[in-house]
Structure formats: structure tokens, C-alpha cells
Amino acid sequence: MSGIDPAIISHELNVDQSFRTIKQKRMKFGPDRAKAISDKVDRLLKTGSIRKVKYPYWLANPVVVKKKNRKWRVCVDFTDINKICPDDSFSLLHIDRLVESTAGHELLSFMDSFSPYNQIRMNPDDQEKTSFITDKGIYCYIVMPFGLKNVGATYQRLINRMFDKKSGTTMKFYIDDLLVKSLKESEHIQRLDQCFKILNEYGMKLNPAKCTFSVPSREFLGEVLFFRCDLDQRGFKEISRVHLWSYYHETLRVASGI
């Protein structure tokens, strides 16, 4: 299973031992939801993200909800164990400052991590605390699952470590959203190359479907960034065809090293 080396970081649960363990009563699901859970388990087993458990002290049920695209989202109800884990005080970046930092930059590239939390391992001593029950059996997470308390802080801590020397000047990040920015168009490929080298060094994987390279504007973290240009719309389109198309091919060449 690929991912971040546990020697670099892993997710630990600081469980208050004075609380009793809780095993949720098994829930019943309709055929559609049951199949979604079964398919999810198969995928997680295939990627080495979960393993079978025999005698867990903690046990939770899956949660199945329908997404906007009408597909099912399957996660685990970690409500009980989350209640007895203290908050991680590691602070996240302020979104408004993140957005403001892009002002005046000619080109931006936006990247999302692929299943970001699943790229970090759970501490081996805490894996069975994430146990959940299905028709196929009882499993626990080997990797950091969505819905577990403080996983966002753990991921942000990793990202801060990876891009510490580049943060603020050429790159900005907020959990799984990574932004590479350039004041000058000519600098952008070099900065992307620096970013990709760091991602390779740590073994971080990107989601190509959610990445956009070398563009003047895009929605980022819920805000819309605009590239200010004095040219009229027609003139801007003509420039886009020439410059951004060449940037697209050059970016793919650099990105192919990932």
C-alpha cells in the first residue's frame, strides 16, 4: 500500500481511558445501501486501506448518504469515539488570507490530493478503535478515515511540513487544496516543477480530475478569483488560445514525472 511513510507522520487517537468502550448495535440497510457498503469494502480491501478484525472493543456502523451526483457516499459513524477524543489545537489557515494572497498573480494552478486522508496511516495501536461492522464482517482502518476526529489537523500538519519553505511565496494550501501561484507567466512551469518534486519526495498522490493547471482564474475554496486584464473579452480569448494552450502541454510534460 502506497502513501506517506509512517515514520514521517501517522494519526493517533488520544482516547480518554476513563470512558468505557462502546459497541454500536448493528444497523440494517436496504439493498441499495447494502450494495454500496459491500462495494466500498471491496475497494478498501483492494487498496489495503482496511483489514479484518475479530474481537474489537470499539464497533461502529457504516453511514450511507446520497451525493449530488446520485452516487452513494459510504463512511463510518465515529460519533462515540470522537466524543472522548480531545480537540487537536493545531490551527488551520484562514481562508480569507489564502484567497487574498492570489491578488496580482498572472497564473495559478490548483491541485487536490487523491483520497487525502487515506494517504496517512493510522497508528497501529489505534487501528482497531476504528472498527466497523458490515454484512461481510468486521473491519478496521489501516489508513486515516474520513469522519474521525482531528484528521484534518493531522493532514494539515503534514502539508505544512512538506511545503514549509515554499508556503506564502509560491504556494498556498488549505487541507487538501493546493495552490501554486506566479506573479509572472514565465515563472509558472518552474514553480510547478518544484511542487511536483516535493509531492514525489513524500509519495503524495494527486487527483487529476480535480486539478487545473496554468490558468488565470478558478473557483478556489468557495471563493472566485479573477485575473484582472484590461483587454476586452475577445482579445483575452485570443491570448488564451496561444499562451494557455502552450502552457497546457508544457505542464503535462512536467506533471508526467509524478
N, C-alpha and C positions, 0 to 999 in steps of 0.2 A: 504493500500500500504506500503510495507516494504521499507527500505532504511535508510539513515543516518538521525538521529534526526535533524530537522531544528534548534534546539537550539544550536547544535554544529556548523553547517555551512549551508548556503544557498547561491544561486547565485543571485547577484544583478546587475542590469543594470544601470550604471551611465550615463543616457541619457542626452545629451545636450538639454535642454528645448527650446533653441532659434531656433532650427530647426523644420520645420513643419513635421507633421506625413505623412506617405506615405502608400497608399493602392495600391498594385500592381494589374494590370488588370489580370483577371482570364485567365489562360492558358488552352488550350485544349490538351488532351493526347489521344494517340491511345489506343485500347482495352487492350493490354498487360500492358502498363504502368498504365492505369486507374485501372486495377485489382490489380496491385502491391500496388498502393496507398490505395485502399479500404482495402486490407488485412492488410496493415500496421496500418491503423486507427483502425481496429478491434482489433489488438493485443495491441495497446497502450491504448485503452479504457478498455480492459480486465485487464490490469495491473495497471490501474489507473494513467497512465502517462500523459493523456491529458483530457480536458473537453470541452464541447461545449461553444461557445461564441456567443452573439447576436450582439453587437454593438462595435466592436473593432476599435481603432483609427489607429492601425498598421495592415497591412494584407500582407502576402507573399504567394507565390506559392510553392508547392512541387517541388522537383527536383528528377528525376528518372534516374539512370545510371546502366549499367550492370556491375556486378563484374566479376572477373576472373573465378569464378565457374559457370558463366552464369546466376546466380540469380540476381534479381533486388535489388539495394540499393535505399532506399527512404529517403530523408532528406528534409529540408526546406531551401529556398533561403533567408537567413537573411542579404543579402548584404546591403540593405538600412539602417537597424537599426545598423548594425555593423559599418557603416561609421561614425556614430555620437556618438559612444561609445569610450572613451579614452582607450589607451592600459593599461592593468594591468602590472605594472612594476615588479611583483613578478617573480623572476628568477627561471628557471628550472635548474636541474643539468646538468653538462657537461657529454655527453655520453662517451667520451674517458676516463674520470676518473672513470666512473661507470664500464666500461669494465676492466680497468687496476686493479681495486680493487679485482678482482676474482683470480688473479695470485696466484698460490701456494695452492689453496684450493682443498681438496680432493673430496668433494661432493657439488653439487649445486642443488637447487630446484627452478623452475621457475613457477610463477603464474600470471595469467591475471585475472583482475576483470570482472565480468559479466555485460555487458552494463554499463561501469563505470560511465559515465556522468549521466545516468538516475538514479543512486543511490543517487544523491543530488537533493534536492528540489529547485525550483525557489522561490525567494522572492514573496509572494502573490501579492505585488503591481506591480510586473514586469511580471507576468504570461501572461496577455493579450497582452503584447508587442510582444509575440512570436506567435501570431495568424496566422493561415494559412487556405486557402480555398480548399475544395475538393468537389466532387460530393455529398458526404454525409452531407456536412455542413461545418461550420467554427469552428475550434478548436484552443485551445492554450495549451501550455505545462505546466504541474504542476511540472514536473521534468526538470532538466537541459538538453537541447537538444544538439546533435552534430551539429556543424556548427555555433553556436552562439559565438560571440567574447569573449575571456578571459575564456572560460570554462576550458581549460587546466590548467590555472593558479589557478583557484578555486579548481580543483581536486588535483593538486599538493600541495596546501596549506593544504588540508585535510590530505593527505598522510603524509606530514611532521609532522603534529600534532599527528597522530596515532602512528608513528614509531620513534618519536624524540629520545627516549632513546636507541633505537636499531640501528639507522642509522649509517652505517660505520663499525661497529664491526661485526654484524651478519647478517645485512640486507642492501640491496640497492634497490632503487626504482626510476623509471622514469615514471611519469604519471601512466598508468595502468599496467606497467610491474614491478613485484615484484620479487626480488631475495633473497633467503636465502642461505647463504654460510657457510661452515665449514672447518676449517683447518684440523680437524681430523674427520675421518669417524664416530667415536663413539659419537661425539657431535651432529650429524645432527638431530636425532629424537627430542632431547630436544629443539633445536632451532626452528624446525618446530612447535612444541607444543606451544612455546612462541608466534610465529607468529599467529597461529590459535586462540589463546586466545584473542589477540588484535583484530583480524578480528571479532570475536564473540561479543566482547565488543561494537564495533561500529556498528555492523549489516552489515558489508561489505560482499558482496557475490562474490564468485569466479566462473569462467567459467571452469568446469572440462575438457572440450575438449581442452583447451589451457594451461593446467597445466602439468608440468613434474616434478616428484619428485625424489630426491636422485639419480642423475646421474652425471657422471664425465664431460660431455660436452653437449652443445646445442647452437644453434644459439640464440643470445640474443641481441635485439636492433640493428639488422643488422650486428652484429659482430659475428665471430665464436670463441668460447672459447674451448681450447684444454686442456685436462687433460694430463700432462706430465708424462709418465710412461716408465721406462727403459725396461720393459718386452716386449717380442715380441708380435705380434698380437694374436697368438694362446694362449699364456699364459694369456694375458689380457682377452680374451673371457672366459677362464675357470674361472678366478677370478670373472668376471661379473656374470656368472651363479650362483655362490654360494652366493656372498655378496650382489649384487644388487637385486637379487630375494628376499632374506630375508628382505632387506630394503624396497622393494616394498610393501610387506604385512604389515610390521610394520607401514609404512607411511599411508597406507589405514586405519589402526586401529586408528591412531591418528587423521587423517582427518575426520573420521566418526563423530567426535564431532562437526563439523561445522554445 
